Amino acid sequence: MYVFLTIDLESAKPIYTQIKQQIIAGIARKELVPGEALPSVRSLAADLGINLHTVNKAYQQLKQEGFILIHRQKGVVVHPQGVVQADDIYFQKLQDALEPMIAESICHGVTKDEFLTQCKNIFSSFEKRSDT
């Protein structure tokens, strides 16, 4: 169910962010399907050996962004209708995330074609995994 979650305790990236990003990647790769149950906050925290508040923070952000639902009786599930389609707000968020990456890439001498190739390769890796 959540085999794909690997936490790097040495990473500068916060643990809740690692959990959130890996669950989103699991949904993108169709490793997690709409309506699929996820472990409870307590269960996932215990399995990963981390504080339950860390898992709760990741789950709350995933809920706010429409990736999961949290029910008192049913527990945590991948959003049954799938993720809401991108809108203007999402595209602004995407632009806000990409602008610093593009600026940093330019400072490192990365060309536009090299940057786009990296993006295409990453995007393709998600498509390949979800096709299987």
N, C-alpha and C positions, 0 to 999 in steps of 0.2 A: 504494500500500500504506500508506504513512505520510504521505501528502500533507497530512493534516489536522494534523500536528504543526507548530506554530509556537512558537518559543522567543522570549520577550521577555527579552533580556539586561539590560534596565533595570528589570525587575520586582523587587519586594521578595520575591516568591515564589521559593523555590529552583528551579533548573532541573530537578532530579530530580522535584520535585513537579509542575511543569508537564508533564513527559513522562508521569508516572504518571496525572495527571488527564485528560490528553488521550487516552491510550490507553483508559482506562475509558470516557470519553465516546464514543470510536469504537466500543467494544463495545456500549454502550447504544444508539447510533444504528444499529447493525448495519452500520456501515462496515467493521468487523472482525468476521468470523464465526468460530464455533468451529472450531478446527483450522487456521485461517489462519496462515501463517508470518509472523513479524515479522523485521525485520533483526537481524543479530547485533549484539552490544554494540559491537564495533569499527566495523562498517559504519554504524550509526546515529550513533555519536559522530563519525565522519569526515564524514558527510553534514551533520550539524548544526554541525560545527565546535566541538565541546565535548570535554571530557575523558571518556575511556571509563569512568572510575570513577563519573561522574555518571550515565551510562546504566545501568551495572551496579547502582547503588543503586536506581534506579527499577524495573528489572526484578526485583531481589530482593524488593522490597516487593510488586510485582504478583504474584509467585510465591507469597509468603507469604499473600497475601489471596485466592488461588485464581483469579486472572484469567488467568494464563498458566502454561505449563509450559516448562521449560528442559531439553532433551535434549542429551546430548553429540553424538549423530550427527544428529538431526533439527533441532537448533537451537531457536529460541524460537518457540512457537506459542500462539495464543489457546487457552485451555483447551478441549479437544475436547467435553467434556460440558456446556459452558456454565458459568456461575458458580453456585456453591453458593447455595441459597435462604437468605434472611434467617432468622436464628435469634435467640434472646434476646441473645446476645453482640453481634450486629450491631445490634439495636434499641437496646441500651445505648450503643453507639458513636454511633449516629445521634442519640440524645438528648444525648449529651455534646457533639456538634458543633453541634446546633441551639440548645441553651440559651444560649450566649453570643451567638449571632446574634439570638435573640429579645430578650434583655436589651438589647443594643445598639440594636435597632430601636425598642424601647419608649422608650429614652432619646432617640432621634431623633424621637419623636412619631409613629411608624408605628403604625397601628391593627392590630388582629388581622385584620380583613378585608383591609387592604392587604397585610399580610404573607402571608396565605393566597393572595391573588390573585397575588402574585409567585411563590410556590411552584407554584401551578397552571400559570402561564404557562411557567415553566421546564420543568416536568414535561411539559407538552404539546409543547414544542419538541422534546423527545427522542422522543416518540411519533410526531409528524408526520414526522420525519426517518427513523425506523425503518420507517414504513409505505410509504415510497416505494421 
